[in-house]
Amino acid sequence: MKLMSQFRTNMLANKISTKLFSITQIGGEFTRAYLKMYNKEMLKVEELIEIIASEAMINGVREHFI
């Protein structure tokens, strides 16, 4: 039982689609670099909801141009 508890705490938590909203383009970062990083994180989402992923990606870029 203790072993299972230890194992669970060391596992990476699966991301959910809404967590993608926390990924934003850093000031001065090229859009291509942002999209590469975003795609890497998007692939970690177990059950991707495409409409949320699209909105999160657009939101992450546009925040810096408003």
C-alpha positions as CSV (number, residue, x, y, z in Angstrom):
1,M,0.0,0.0,0.0
2,K,2.8,2.4,0.9
3,L,4.6,1.6,-2.4
4,M,1.5,2.4,-4.4
5,S,1.1,5.7,-2.6
6,Q,4.7,6.6,-3.3
7,F,4.3,5.5,-7.0
8,R,1.2,7.7,-7.5
9,T,2.8,10.8,-6.1
10,N,5.7,10.4,-8.6
11,M,3.6,10.0,-11.7
12,L,3.0,13.0,-13.9
13,A,-0.5,14.2,-13.8
14,N,-2.4,14.0,-17.1
15,K,-3.3,17.5,-18.4
16,I,-6.8,18.5,-19.3
17,S,-7.7,20.7,-22.2
18,T,-8.4,23.8,-20.1
19,K,-4.8,23.7,-18.7
20,L,-3.7,24.8,-22.2
21,F,-5.0,28.3,-21.4
22,S,-2.0,28.8,-19.1
23,I,0.4,28.5,-22.0
24,T,1.0,32.0,-23.4
25,Q,3.5,33.5,-25.8
26,I,6.3,35.2,-23.8
27,G,7.1,38.8,-24.7
28,G,9.7,38.8,-27.6
29,E,9.1,35.1,-28.3
30,F,8.6,34.3,-31.9
31,T,5.2,32.9,-32.8
32,R,6.8,29.7,-34.3
33,A,8.6,29.0,-30.9
34,Y,5.3,29.5,-29.0
35,L,3.5,27.2,-31.4
36,K,6.2,24.5,-31.0
37,M,6.0,24.7,-27.2
38,Y,2.1,24.8,-27.3
39,N,2.0,21.7,-29.5
40,K,4.4,19.8,-27.2
41,E,2.1,20.6,-24.2
42,M,-1.1,19.8,-26.2
43,L,0.2,16.3,-26.9
44,K,0.3,15.7,-23.2
45,V,-3.5,16.2,-22.9
46,E,-5.1,12.8,-22.6
47,E,-8.6,13.6,-23.8
48,L,-8.2,16.7,-26.0
49,I,-11.2,18.8,-26.7
50,E,-10.3,20.4,-30.0
51,I,-12.4,23.6,-29.7
52,I,-10.9,24.4,-26.3
53,A,-7.4,23.6,-27.6
54,S,-8.0,26.0,-30.5
55,E,-9.3,28.8,-28.3
56,A,-6.4,28.4,-25.9
57,M,-3.8,28.6,-28.7
58,I,-5.4,31.8,-30.1
59,N,-5.7,33.3,-26.6
60,G,-2.1,32.6,-25.9
61,V,-0.9,34.5,-28.9
62,R,-3.4,37.4,-29.0
63,E,-2.9,38.4,-25.4
64,H,0.4,40.0,-26.4
65,F,-1.0,42.0,-29.3
66,I,-4.0,43.6,-27.7
